[in-house]
């Protein structure tokens, strides 16, 4: 069991940064007030180079 844990730990350590810099997440929160009341919204996403992927939460 110890050997398996050691091998998995070494594999995880070797994989860190294997394909470049880690991808940084970004997020945002917005609150708006209008005639219909208060509106809240949020987004979460990641970007790397020209590619960006995001999800709207509210």
C-alpha positions in Angstrom: 0.0 0.0 0.0 2.9 2.4 0.8 4.4 1.7 -2.6 1.2 2.6 -4.4 0.9 5.8 -2.5 4.5 6.7 -3.2 4.2 6.0 -6.9 0.9 8.0 -7.2 2.5 10.9 -5.3 5.5 10.9 -7.6 3.3 10.8 -10.7 1.2 13.7 -9.4 4.4 15.7 -8.7 5.8 15.0 -12.1 2.5 16.1 -13.8 2.5 19.5 -12.1 3.3 22.0 -14.8 3.8 19.3 -17.5 1.8 21.2 -20.0 2.7 24.8 -19.2 1.3 27.2 -16.7 -1.8 26.3 -14.7 -5.1 27.8 -15.9 -6.3 30.6 -13.8 -10.1 30.8 -13.0 -12.0 34.1 -13.0 -15.4 35.0 -11.8 -17.8 37.9 -11.4 -20.9 39.0 -9.6 -23.4 41.6 -10.6 -26.4 43.1 -8.8 -28.9 45.3 -10.6 -31.9 47.3 -9.5 -34.7 47.9 -11.9 -38.5 48.4 -12.2 -38.8 44.6 -11.8 -36.9 44.5 -8.5 -33.4 43.4 -7.6 -31.5 41.1 -10.0 -28.4 39.1 -9.1 -26.1 37.3 -11.4 -22.7 35.7 -11.5 -20.2 34.1 -13.9 -17.3 31.6 -13.5 -14.8 30.7 -16.1 -11.3 30.0 -17.2 -9.2 31.4 -20.0 -6.0 30.3 -21.6 -4.6 32.3 -24.5 -7.3 33.1 -27.0 -9.7 30.5 -25.6 -12.2 31.3 -22.8 -14.9 29.2 -21.3 -17.5 30.5 -18.9 -20.7 29.6 -17.2 -23.5 31.9 -16.0 -24.6 31.0 -12.5 -27.8 33.0 -12.0 
